[in-house]
Amino acid sequence: MKVLLLKDPKDKDSGPDPYMKELGLYGFEATLIPVLSFEFVSLETLFEKLSHPECYGGLVFTSPRALEAIKLCLKENSKNEAWSKSLKQRWNTKPAYVVGKATASLVEEIGLIPQGEKSGNAEKLAEYICSREKPNSSALLFPCGALKREVLPTVLREKGIPLESLTVYQTTQHTDLQGSLSSYFSQQGFPASIVFFSPSGVKFCLQHIQKLSGDLINHIKFAAIGPTTAEAMEAAGIPVSCTAESPTPQDLAAGIQKALHLQNC
């Protein structure tokens, strides 16, 4: 059975994509199509803020892209030296809150210790932060995307926990998306399941998929990596056959297998 993953591939240096690998263990034939392109912005401002850990109570990361922005900053020798010599240690006296395992592993790569990785979504991470932070303490620095949801900032604001957001990347549609989807449907036919990994993916892909699928769209089982994406799918009129219990390859593969097994009974 074919499964179409609407996501960017994992960094080639770190081996095969874990979602493709896990689905393969279940006997699925997975294909991955990149959906999004990212433009990084305000990197000088980001490093200026990272240079003053004394001004902040900690860091918040809800996206791997925010860590990519920091890594881009640190490519400059002088900045990397400043980070390695003192900034990293000073930030490590403060919490680095993360939303999931992928973000946590990138936080570890820059030498910080992640907290809250079992949260899985912004709502639960906000609850976790509120259980650990005191109102009116130093602001948490939140490097984020232009399309960030307001759930986490709203919850923290209501609890009196200061958050300083800085937009460090903008999200656009991948230039090859339409062509890649057309090639997939013409060469491989209709997948048994299509997985969305973000609300942006729903926004950019749905129209193309509806056009390519026609009436057969009702036979495709649609899956979501998490509740935020599932909400976006439902709002767009897509029936959600399964939502991964947590945003991991194992939970996604198990959910798809269950959804497709029920269909076959």
Disulfide bonds with the S-S distance in Angstrom:
none
